[in-house]
């Protein structure tokens, strides 16, 4: 499995602890420790309850449904340190609540997307659909990213739910895959607007330092 804390793959051999049973079935706690980050991963497991010879609940079998308890949230990469704090906060919260409410997650990610377009892409404030069109018309995005952000309008189904565009932070019903796609697009935008420029700036500073040591002028 992939560790939900650090995203490193490891062999998942959980310890299962029986908890209790009710009308919905049997409930157990599955836990293991990631060998990479040393953090505990806990799932709540539900299945068909079975009893031991004394009639005491002993565990589950059949098809088992797992609910991630620790950590809470989606299996997403951590927000890059180059991303401004107010954007990282919305992104991290959208990741944290997606397991409990895709509607709340999508509302947070739509709002975050709108702020990114206004602050990083410098679009003129309007509704989200028009702001997406502005950044597409600017031809400043690579084609893969332009196609991804354009797909937001189709996946979010702005035509049927215009409030998602006009009031991007509203908690409204979502289409299948909408919340997850919004997070994917945000990660790509973060990389384009914040991470890559910071990496290039650091490389340029290192090159200028070498040029200075060699008695040459910095890059123009």
Steps between C-alpha positions, in 0.01 A plus 500: 500500500597865477548667837230768539747707704811509278373325180784243505402149385541219752375148563179528701469231770256650750416375844122455534337562838132402545291784643129418505204405286164659428212467252731607215761232561827458683750778562875473543800732511778432249831666578858499379802728512659642185865390490597823321345775713437287815142629527203287598234430236159397632194372313154421634403169336143378455401150392285201584526434872592159630509364854730257675390178667372693800283726284729802552572732207835388359547690174371548147508318170347528155532826310673754723445875468779724626467857631821697548511639855860617532597714325179665393465622144591409146817327384651816355857628492580769757451857384836639376666749733515754216119534497372806693360413841142609433481279190667206671248527784199463267669219306593306814149539640347385170718189521416442866120505460461314170452165673208640700351750254587528132265800484696691764831401341387616156380833640839562661695397191283715266560800724872424511511467120332839462754666730790340309366634171454850642831525683736295283341520154380860557155440351232766538262400783171355381333164527725194493400386152591837348824513696597159362425628151720805560802292593440272201477799266830633636684195357735506797439140610659191344247298301468217754415747775264703283306184419490400866366831624250520215369158604406647839205674336375176346559278802346755737210534253478879532221506243269300725631649825593864429538577872826302493636761264329810636549417869796264492509438875142372525457147635297337224443154357799377299545288191688166521874567519456877527666547840797281407549671164502845659784390726693357204469832315605699805812288541595563136438875535704515820790337317473736202450829684705447818728196503666520159569877515658453844720218370612706201573797723713283729692354204558846358626628836742207520624569146544870571704410807731284289533775239588748773771267634642481148500879473223506243180707500169337603244379248276764352 
